Amino acid sequence: MAERTVVLTGERVALAKMREEDQEQFHRFRVEHPELLTLVADAGPATLEAQMQWFRRSQEPDRRVFS
């Protein structure tokens, strides 16, 4: 996290603005751990392409997302 701007720091987690290069890892996490999808408001996307489309939409000023 040293090279990232941290937005919020807790005892065990730190939140930073999500970046495009995070999407492949985020997508892989969601595919490999479907039981954790209940922690994410959106049950999809199922493909990396759909993940990238979601990320680009999320970058609109009123839809910022943190990771």
Backbone bond lengths (Angstrom), bond angles and torsions (degrees), N, CA, C in turn:
res aa  C-N    CA-C-N  psi(-1)  N-CA   C-N-CA  omega(-1)  CA-C   N-CA-C  phi
1 M - - - 1.456 - - 1.525 111.47 -
2 A 1.291 117.96 -7.40 1.463 121.14 -175.19 1.526 112.53 -58.49
3 E 1.348 117.21 -35.75 1.460 120.08 -177.77 1.524 112.93 -87.25
4 R 1.320 117.55 4.04 1.460 121.94 -177.48 1.517 110.91 -112.99
5 T 1.319 115.30 154.06 1.451 121.02 174.15 1.518 108.17 -84.64
6 V 1.318 116.22 111.17 1.457 121.70 -178.60 1.524 108.82 -82.05
7 V 1.331 116.22 132.00 1.453 122.37 -177.87 1.520 111.03 -94.40
8 L 1.330 116.31 -37.84 1.457 121.41 -176.82 1.521 108.28 -148.40
9 T 1.319 117.67 132.84 1.459 121.87 179.74 1.518 109.75 -120.97
10 G 1.317 114.99 129.49 1.462 121.00 175.99 1.511 110.01 -113.96
11 E 1.302 116.12 -170.18 1.460 120.26 179.96 1.525 112.14 -65.97
12 R 1.349 116.58 -37.50 1.465 120.72 -176.94 1.520 114.76 -121.26
13 V 1.304 118.50 -8.87 1.466 121.28 -177.49 1.520 110.97 -134.05
14 A 1.315 114.28 159.24 1.458 121.22 172.16 1.526 106.70 -137.27
15 L 1.314 116.65 134.38 1.461 121.40 179.43 1.521 109.50 -103.57
16 A 1.315 115.13 136.81 1.459 121.70 177.23 1.518 107.68 -136.49
17 K 1.330 116.88 162.64 1.461 119.64 177.30 1.518 109.20 -61.33
18 M 1.323 116.13 135.44 1.444 121.61 178.89 1.523 109.37 -69.92
19 R 1.329 116.43 138.89 1.462 121.62 -179.97 1.528 109.54 -115.62
20 E 1.326 114.76 160.80 1.461 119.55 -179.72 1.529 110.93 -59.08
21 E 1.315 117.71 -39.78 1.459 120.07 -178.69 1.532 112.96 -68.75
22 D 1.328 118.60 -10.35 1.472 122.43 175.95 1.525 112.27 -79.56
23 Q 1.316 117.68 -17.73 1.464 121.21 -167.89 1.515 113.81 -65.49
24 E 1.331 118.49 -40.19 1.462 119.40 -179.44 1.526 110.66 -63.23
25 Q 1.316 117.08 -43.81 1.467 120.43 178.71 1.535 110.92 -66.23
26 F 1.332 116.92 -41.93 1.458 121.14 179.04 1.531 110.35 -61.74
27 H 1.326 115.98 -44.71 1.462 121.21 178.71 1.524 110.18 -61.77
28 R 1.326 117.93 -47.11 1.462 121.63 179.68 1.536 110.92 -59.16
29 F 1.321 117.16 -42.18 1.461 122.31 178.08 1.526 110.59 -59.00
30 R 1.327 116.05 -44.68 1.463 120.04 -178.44 1.518 111.94 -68.13
31 V 1.338 117.60 -35.87 1.465 121.18 179.94 1.527 110.58 -72.81
32 E 1.324 117.07 -41.48 1.468 121.09 -176.51 1.526 113.33 -76.46
33 H 1.329 117.55 -18.90 1.468 121.21 -177.53 1.533 110.83 -130.62
34 P 1.342 117.77 65.30 1.472 119.90 -176.07 1.526 112.97 -60.26
35 E 1.326 117.68 -25.09 1.467 119.95 179.23 1.532 111.88 -65.81
36 L 1.330 117.35 -19.24 1.459 120.89 -179.61 1.525 113.13 -89.02
37 L 1.324 117.47 -2.58 1.467 120.08 -179.64 1.516 112.32 -61.35
38 T 1.320 117.72 -21.21 1.462 119.91 177.67 1.527 111.46 -66.29
39 L 1.335 116.96 -15.97 1.463 120.69 177.79 1.531 112.18 -83.09
40 V 1.321 116.00 -12.82 1.459 121.76 -178.50 1.522 107.50 -111.70
41 A 1.310 117.68 131.26 1.464 121.77 -174.97 1.531 112.74 -58.01
42 D 1.326 117.63 -35.83 1.456 122.30 -178.27 1.522 109.01 -99.23
43 A 1.317 118.64 124.34 1.464 121.60 -178.21 1.521 112.60 -71.25
44 G 1.315 119.76 -21.44 1.471 123.17 177.48 1.506 108.30 -94.75
45 P 1.235 121.49 -162.08 1.459 128.31 -11.11 1.518 111.43 -82.93
46 A 1.330 115.22 154.01 1.452 119.97 -174.83 1.525 113.37 -89.16
47 T 1.320 117.99 -20.27 1.464 120.56 -177.66 1.527 110.23 -116.22
48 L 1.320 115.67 157.81 1.459 119.59 176.74 1.536 110.49 -64.17
49 E 1.328 116.85 -37.18 1.466 120.38 177.26 1.531 111.09 -59.48
50 A 1.340 116.93 -45.20 1.462 120.90 177.68 1.525 110.53 -64.41
51 Q 1.337 117.49 -36.96 1.465 121.43 177.01 1.526 110.57 -60.98
52 M 1.335 116.90 -43.92 1.465 121.05 -180.00 1.530 110.97 -65.55
53 Q 1.327 117.35 -38.93 1.463 120.45 176.88 1.517 109.85 -63.26
54 W 1.327 117.48 -43.64 1.461 121.47 177.62 1.524 110.24 -59.88
55 F 1.338 116.80 -44.72 1.453 120.52 -178.67 1.531 110.70 -60.94
56 R 1.310 117.73 -45.77 1.479 120.15 -179.32 1.530 110.92 -61.69
57 R 1.343 116.77 -40.70 1.477 119.28 176.42 1.527 110.87 -64.83
58 S 1.329 116.49 -36.72 1.467 120.44 -176.94 1.525 112.79 -69.43
59 Q 1.319 117.85 -13.58 1.457 120.86 -179.03 1.527 113.20 -83.32
60 E 1.309 116.83 -4.51 1.465 119.91 174.78 1.518 107.22 -62.53
61 P 1.340 118.05 141.46 1.475 121.13 -172.74 1.530 115.37 -50.90
62 D 1.317 118.81 -32.49 1.472 119.53 -178.32 1.521 112.48 -91.43
63 R 1.340 117.89 7.35 1.460 120.61 -177.65 1.525 112.10 -131.04
64 R 1.312 118.97 30.45 1.464 122.06 -178.03 1.525 111.44 -58.04
65 V 1.330 115.96 140.66 1.453 122.50 -179.35 1.520 108.41 -125.61
66 F 1.322 116.21 145.22 1.453 121.25 179.79 1.515 109.32 -117.24
67 S 1.330 116.26 151.18 1.469 120.82 179.49 1.504 110.30 -122.98
